[in-house]
Each structure stands twice: as structure tokens, then as C-alpha cells.
């Protein structure tokens, strides 16, 4: 699949051949749903458990008389009323994530990229250099490109000037190639890749 490469000023800067093995896969809703569900569940922090009576390492020996001591009767020092005792009705450990095969996760990312390519929602830019890192300059350039809510994916690292200029623009997100993920790609109206990002993504699957 051949796509035009543009500059941020919307001028043509050549073209690039997108690998059909990465950008030409037929999307499947069930695979995309599984990957997005796995990704969102991985964001949830697990609830840490507290130690109850059976978890506290204290002697089980009866430490006082049953009657005649003038205090409440107790069987051991693990009772919640004592300092260091077990928690009464404490919260239980819960984990929300589930495992997903690496091949399914990789296939989901290919399908997310392919769905954007199929819808014509992929733009390839030569680079993300913004003069002086000015937000006003970038806003004008994005208007020329017709981009409002878009995800920009760069190469090894995010372009510093672009990150600075886009930090105050609502709907504009930027990620390095290693951070490309199904959820962010699908929720964006448009996907913008740099030449470096295309090379990194294709190498990620071919390596």
C-alpha cells in the first residue's frame, strides 16, 4: 500500500510503501475487543489484602485465665482488639488482569493499524519538527492538514518541539513507536505516523 508523505505544512515530501503484513490485515471485532479489554484491565491497580487472624504470626496459647482476671476472656493474642492482632473483616486481595497470548496482542495491534489504513485515516509525515515549539504555529499547521483529534506516533523518542507545542492542544496525543497500543489508536479519529514510526512498527513485527 503506497501512501503520500507530507510535511507539517501539508506539502508533499514523497511517498512510502506500507507493509501489507502490518497495515493490510483484515480487522476482526472479536480480536480488537479482547485486546482492548485486556489493556484496560491491566490499568486497574490490584487491591492489596490485609492480614486477618489466621495470617498473624502470634502464639495460639491461651494467655490468661478464663474467669477471675477482671478482664474480657481471650484465647490468643491474634484477636483484632490487640495491637498487632489480625484485622477483622479486612479487604481481600483482588487482581483484575488476565493473561492474553502475545500473538493475539500483536495481531490486535496490526488490526488496529489496518483498520485506520482501511478507513483512510492514516497520515504519514516526514517529521514532527515545529519551529520554536510554538503552539500557535502547530495549530495552524494541523488546520491545514485537517487534523483535530489525532494520535501522533513518532520513532524512538517523541520530538521535543512537537511535544512542547502540542501540550496545550486538546485532542492531540503523541507517543513513541514503542508505546503504540490498540486502545489509543482506535479511540483517535486519525492516526499520524512519521517515517521513523513506520520503520519502527514494521521492524517490531518483522523482528
C-alpha positions, -999 to 999 in steps of 0.1 A, spaced: 0 0 0 16 33 -11 8 64 9 19 100 3 43 115 28 36 151 38 53 178 59 35 196 88 29 224 63 8 200 42 33 199 13 41 166 -3 75 151 6 75 119 -13 57 86 -6 62 54 14 52 18 9 33 4 39 38 -33 45 5 -52 39 15 -77 66 12 -49 92 -12 -23 76 -32 -47 53 -47 -72 78 -85 -76 78 -97 -63 112 -118 -86 134 -140 -71 161 -136 -100 185 -98 -98 185 -98 -60 189 -123 -63 218 -102 -89 236 -71 -68 233 -88 -35 245 -104 -54 274 -71 -68 284 -54 -35 281 -79 -16 302 -80 -43 329 -42 -40 331 -46 -4 341 -65 -12 372 -44 -14 404 -49 -46 424 -64 -42 458 -39 -53 485 -51 -76 512 -48 -71 550 -38 -98 575 -66 -114 594 -64 -136 625 -52 -167 607 -24 -146 589 -9 -131 620 22 -149 634 14 -149 671 12 -177 697 -21 -195 699 -16 -203 736 -43 -191 760 -25 -163 778 -50 -157 807 -75 -174 829 -110 -179 816 -125 -164 848 -114 -143 877 -90 -120 859 -113 -90 858 -109 -85 821 -125 -100 790 -117 -136 781 -94 -142 752 -80 -173 736 -49 -158 719 -31 -126 710 -43 -126 674 -76 -110 683 -83 -77 665 -86 -58 698 -49 -62 704 -21 -41 689 -6 -62 661 -36 -85 660 -54 -96 629 -77 -72 611 -114 -80 615 -132 -83 581 -102 -69 562 -101 -63 525 -92 -93 504 -65 -94 477 -81 -89 442 -65 -89 408 -84 -77 378 -60 -85 349 -60 -116 328 -34 -131 305 -35 -127 268 -13 -145 243 15 -124 228 5 -134 193 -31 -122 199 -18 -89 213 4 -84 183 -24 -94 159 -47 -68 176 -22 -40 171 -18 -50 134 -56 -50 130 -59 -16 147 -33 -1 123 -50 -18 94 -85 -5 104 -71 31 102 -55 24 69 -87 8 56 -107 39 66 -82 62 51 -74 77 85 -36 73 84 -14 102 76 24 99 72 46 129 79 82 134 71 89 146 107 74 165 136 97 195 138 78 226 149 95 259 147 104 272 182 79 247 196 51 272 194 16 261 199 1 287 176 24 276 147 14 239 152 -23 248 155 -21 265 121 -3 235 106 -28 210 119 -56 231 105 -40 228 70 -38 191 74 -74 189 86 -65 172 119 -84 179 151 -85 147 173 -54 127 163 -28 104 177 8 111 166 33 83 167 70 91 164 101 70 163 124 60 191 116 92 211 90 119 209 100 151 190 107 176 218 94 207 199 62 189 189 56 176 224 60 212 237 38 227 211 10 201 214 8 200 252 -20 226 253 -39 213 222 -70 193 232 -74 161 213 -38 158 202 -18 130 217 17 118 209 35 86 216 68 70 207 66 39 185 72 16 214 41 30 231 18 23 202 -13 4 215 -47 -7 203 -68 14 227 -53 47 218 -52 40 181 -89 30 180 -101 60 200 -84 86 179 -102 100 148 -70 100 128 -36 83 131 -5 102 121 28 84 117 63 97 109 86 79 86 106 67 116 74 54 132 65 33 101 100 18 101 99 10 138 64 -5 137 73 -27 107 105 -38 123 87 -46 155 66 -73 138 93 -85 114 120 -88 140 
